[in-house]
Structures are given as structure tokens and as C-alpha cells.
């Protein structure tokens, strides 16, 4: 059985200050200042579909999309850790390239479908301290032991905030921010560990933020 080897290059901006490896992703700082992540995929057929594929995606397209999502999650964690916003672009340079194309053709494999797909996405991320390892340690430590097991909810809130920053329409941006805020005051109360009504959760958040200067350090 023939193996189909694909190569993909993600271009990420803004870049980190230096190269780093995290969760199997090698963030490589290039001489021109750009940051790239190289990925290799292997499929068993040219038109293979992936179990997590969407619509008419081929396997290498799905794998590239899943990688983009994983890189995005790393950057979301960075955003929360650094408490600041910058625009992030995660762009797939070209459609995943079949690196052993010529060898397959020589072996008599027929490659009939066109290669015309590309992934281009834009999100928001924090800049500042660039160590992804420190950020990962922060998450694994359970946010200073105060919000353990709440990481997924924090990422969802950060996702809504990012979307609001990228939205050009002011009304839509406000709605997205309001959704994030609703999730935030509910999570803030949950971390405290007491059962409250929605109104009480909102009041608790405001009181804590106003009366506790170091509240942002504790949550």
C-alpha cells in the first residue's frame, strides 16, 4: 500500500521572540521575523477522508484545520495569561503539499483531484512574555489552585472576547462582548464555590472587582 506524505506550513503573526516547541508544535522564528509551524501528515490514499472532516474535506485538509485550532488554543491560553490583546493571524501558506508526488506517479498511482484548498484564519492573541512553556505550566497548575477544572470555560470566554475585537460592526461587537461578560460573571461566582442567582452572581462580581484591588491576581 502506498503512503501519501503531505507537508503544511503555518505562518503566525505576531511572532514570538524566539523559537520554541510546545505540545509537539515547533514555533520557528525565521530570519525575516516571521513565525512558522511546519507539520507533516500521512494518509493511506489520495482522496482519504478523516473522521472529523467537514463537508467535502480531504484528510490532509482536516488535519491542517485541526492543527490550526490547536495552535489557536495555545494562543488563547497566552492571551489569558498575559492579559492584553493583539491581532493574531494563523495562515496556511499553501494547500498541504504532497511531498512524494513524483514517486507516486512513477509507481503508477493516479492523482486526479485538483489541489485548490487553503486555510486562512485570523484571531486575537496577547503579546508580551513569549515563553509558551511558562504559560502551559500556569494552566497545568490550575490557575494558582483557584480555578482548577475551569480551563475550558475560560477558553470559551476568551474566544468570545476575541471575536468581539475582530468584529467591525459596533453593535455585533457589543453583543459578543456581552456574551463573554455573561460567561465571566457566572464563572467568577462558580470559582468562589457558592450557589447564587444570576442577579447575585452579577452583584458579586462587581463588588469583588470594586472592593478587591488584587482580584485579578486571584482568579
N, C-alpha and C positions, 0 to 999 in steps of 0.2 A: 504494500500500500504506500502511495506517495504521501509525503508530508508537504504542506504548504506553509511556508515561513513568511510572516508579514512583519514589517517594521513601521513604527509610527513615531513621530517627533512632535511633542507638545511644546509650544512656546508660551512662556508665562511672564507676565509683566504686571507690576514691577518685580524685579528680580531680588533675590536675597543678596546679602553682601559677600557670601562665599558659598561654595558647593557643599552639599550635604545629602546624606542618604537617610530616609525615614520610611518605615513600613514597606521596604522593597523599592521605593521610588528614589532614583538618583537625580536630585536637583543640581544640574551642572551649570555653573556660571561660565558663559562664553567670553572670549576676548573683547567682543563688541558691547559687553554689558548685559546682554540678554540672558535669560534663564531658560534652559530646556530640560525636558524629561524624555528620555528615549525608552521605548517599550517594544518588545518582540512578542508576537503571537504565533501560535501554531494551530493549524486546522487540518482535518483529515480529508477535506475536499474543497474544491474551488468555490462551490456555492453552498457551503455548510451554513446552517442556521444555528444560533445559540439559544439555549433555553430561556434566557432573559431578553431575547431580541424583541424589537418593536416593529410592527408592520413588516416591511419587506427588507429589513436589515439583514446583512450577511454577518457571519460570526465575527470577523475582524472588526466590523463597524460597531457591533455591540460591545466587544471587548474594549475598544477605544473609548466608547461612551462611558462605560463603567469606570475606566481609568480616570477620565475627566471628572467624574463625580467624586471619586476617591481623593483626587488632588484638591478638588473644591472643598471637601470636608476638612482636609488638613489646613486649608487657608481659613475656613470658618473658625476653626479652633484658634488659629493665630489671631484672628480678628477679636475674638472674645478675650483672649489672653492679654492683648496689647491695648484694648480699649480705645481704638482710634480707627478711622475709616480712610481707605484709599481704593481707587478703582483697580480691579484685577481683571486681566484678560487671560483666559486659557484657550489657546488656539491650536488646533491640529494643523501643522504646516501643510500637509497634503493628505489625500486619501492614504490609508495604510498601504504601503508598497509591498508587492510580492517579490521578495528578495531572490528567490530561487526560480524565477520565471523562466529564464533561458534553459536551465537544467530540466525543468518540467516539459518544456516544449520539445527538447531533444529526446526526452523519454516518450514522446508521443501523446502527452496529455493535452487535451483540447481545452483551451481557455477562451470561452465565448462571451461571457458577460462583460459589459463595459465597467470601467473603474471611474466613477464620477462623483463619489460622495466625499464630503469633507465636514469636519466638525469645527464649529466656531462658536464660542460662548463667552459671555462677559459677566463677571461678578464683582463683588466688592471684597476687599481684604484690608487688614491692618498692616501698617509698616512700623518700623521701629526695631526692637530686638529681633534678630534674624534666626536665632537658634531654634530650629524645629524640635530638636531633642528636648530642650528645656520646656517647650510648650507641651510636648507629649507627656513629660514627667508630671507637669501640672495637672493634666487631665487624669492620668493614672492615679494620682494622689487623691482624687476625689474632691478637687477644688477646696483644698485645705480642710478636708473632712466635713465640710458643712453642707455640701450639696451632692453627696455621693448618689449614684444611680439616676441623676437628673441630667446627665450629659446630653442625651438625645433631645430632651425638651429645650435645653439651651441652644442646641444647634438649630432647631426649628424656629426659635425666636430670632436668632441671628440671620436665618435665611429670609425671614420676612423683612427685617431691617435692611438687608442688602437689596432686596427687591424694591423697597421704597426709595433708596438712594439712586437706583438706576432708572426709576420711573420719571419720565419727562412731564407728565400731566400732574399738576399740583394736587388735584383732588384725589386722583388714584394713589399718589404718593402718600397723602394723609391717611387714606383708608388702610394701606398696607402697614403704615406705622402704627395705626390704632390697633390692628390685629396683633402686631408684635407686642404692643403695650398690654393688651388684654392677657396674652400669654405670660408676660413678665410679672404682672402683679399677682397672678394666680400661682406661678412658680415660687415667687418670693415668699408667699404665705405657706406654701407646701413645705419649703425648706425649713421654715420655723417649726413645723410639726403640729400646728394647732388647726382644728376644724373651724372654718369661718364661712359666712355667707359671702357672695360676690361683693356686696357693698362693704362688708367688713374687711375683705381682702384688699380692696382698693384703699380704704382708710388706713389700714395697717402699713401699706407700702408708703403712702405719703408721710405718715407720722415718723416712720423709721428713717426715711431719706432726709427729712427736715431736722429731726432731733438727734440723729446719729451721724456725725461727720465722717466716721470711718466705716459706714455701712457698706460702701462699695468695696472695701477691703475684705469684708467678711463673707460676701456672697459671690 
